[in-house]
Amino acid sequence: MSRWMGEARKRLMGWRRAFQGNIKVGYAGVPATNNASGDRLAHETTPGGSFLKLPEWISSLLSHPFLRSVTLVAGGTAAAQLITIAFSPLITRLYGPEAFGALGIFMAVVSIISPIANLTYGSAIVLPASDSEARALFRLSALIGLSVSLLSAAGIGLFHQTIADAVGFTAASTLLLLVPLSILLSALIEPTNHWLYRRKQFKAISHITVVGAIASNGTRTVTGLFLATAPALIALGILANALELFLLWNSARPTLSRRDTDEGVTGEPAPHVSLKEVAYRYRDFPLFRAPNDWLNVVSNSIPSLLLAALFGPSAAGFYLLARRIVALPITVIAGAVGTVFLPRIVEASHGGERLRPLLMKGTAGLAAVGLIPFGIMMALGPWLFGVVFGAEWTQAGEYARWLALWFYCAFAAVPSAQVIPILGLQGHFLAYEIAVVALRAAALAAGTVIWNSDLAAIILFSLVGALVNLTQITWCLLSCDKRSRDQIRVSGT
């Protein structure tokens, strides 16, 4: 009895000190501590201590830097997607399918060149240990982007009519002269975005995403009331990209244009980093990452082109709508996690931490989160599409059911995709991507030629996609164990 009274007295005194001295209470009146021994002692001496700990645990979870950053990015992306979805019914009714078809072809032409517009040097900006090296990469990316856009301007200027006839661009062929401008904007947006990732300015990225969605959809709606044409859609798309670049640069400029120093150690000017030096050091990006990204764009364009050619535009429309809806969790959640995960794992690499635990946590976390949205789509896809979009879109729900399996695996594979350049696997994955393109094309061909079924083609295509992403995850996890620190490509090695 006396022992119980003593414990109670200790607890009351602890609470009193907490209120008077504004200290944090742990267990048994002991101030909360971050070390394991303090928590263990509290657990052992206080009955029901976990009841007192729960609010602190929740507070700690909510204040975790990584989760807070993910929430910022995901919140902005989710808001932008909701804004776009809310405007979509009105915009599609204002412009009609022909205008959107011309916009789609224009963007397809842009997408052929944009993955290699700056030779993906912009993606490497997050990796260097020093800001001076990252700034050199930014300058290199901008210079290459300007050169590529000028070369494309010369080519399209000479052959715009031929290109329009080849791709079925029914609007005025002179609109293709805007392609180089769109390529230049894309080439500048990527490195500016990655600079903000590097500086962990996730709040700014989130705000820019929302503002861009409001401006883009708002101007399309207002313009559509008076001038609902393909040229208007294309011009507004370019203006939206220009606005995004302006907002990104406005956020990045204070740190990006700062005088290079030795990272705050002595304040002396940092050693000059030449463009030639960083171009050679990060040569894996143009040699392997750029072709890999280009192949990925090509392989993801195959279904639309093949379905339209063999089964008509309706099949291509079903695929595009199904893919857009199924991809939402990747756009909103996994994209945000990947944005925050990349700087974190780069820091871990520089700090000598083991990468495999981080990769496993990220992969397992996304796999758990993805079970709900993708599971619902697998189970109820046709019914959901019929109810939301109308009975004529039920077949798109059948597509979505199988695409959800592929996108679930892609959802979980986002962290492994981010770690590929850090592990120095870009060369291997270029060869792997070539094989993937062949497998995806073979799956679609088998479904269309052997079974003469659009759904069979989608099923096989999705199964191949799921297998590809599971292989990627396994490969990266094994590489984290097999590769030593001197094999990991980081700045300064």
Secondary structure as GFF3:
##gff-version 3
##sequence-region A 1 493
A	DSSP	alpha_helix	2	21	.	.	.	ID=ss1
A	DSSP	alpha_helix	36	45	.	.	.	ID=ss2
A	DSSP	alpha_helix	49	62	.	.	.	ID=ss3
A	DSSP	alpha_helix	65	113	.	.	.	ID=ss4
A	DSSP	three_ten_helix	114	116	.	.	.	ID=ss5
A	DSSP	three_ten_helix	121	126	.	.	.	ID=ss6
A	DSSP	alpha_helix	131	167	.	.	.	ID=ss7
A	DSSP	three_ten_helix	173	178	.	.	.	ID=ss8
A	DSSP	alpha_helix	179	198	.	.	.	ID=ss9
A	DSSP	alpha_helix	202	224	.	.	.	ID=ss10
A	DSSP	alpha_helix	230	256	.	.	.	ID=ss11
A	DSSP	alpha_helix	275	281	.	.	.	ID=ss12
A	DSSP	alpha_helix	284	284	.	.	.	ID=ss13
A	DSSP	pi_helix	285	289	.	.	.	ID=ss14
A	DSSP	alpha_helix	290	311	.	.	.	ID=ss15
A	DSSP	alpha_helix	313	326	.	.	.	ID=ss16
A	DSSP	alpha_helix	328	329	.	.	.	ID=ss17
A	DSSP	pi_helix	330	334	.	.	.	ID=ss18
A	DSSP	alpha_helix	335	350	.	.	.	ID=ss19
A	DSSP	alpha_helix	355	389	.	.	.	ID=ss20
A	DSSP	three_ten_helix	391	393	.	.	.	ID=ss21
A	DSSP	alpha_helix	394	412	.	.	.	ID=ss22
A	DSSP	alpha_helix	414	419	.	.	.	ID=ss23
A	DSSP	alpha_helix	426	445	.	.	.	ID=ss24
A	DSSP	pi_helix	446	450	.	.	.	ID=ss25
A	DSSP	alpha_helix	454	482	.	.	.	ID=ss26
A	DSSP	three_ten_helix	485	487	.	.	.	ID=ss27
###
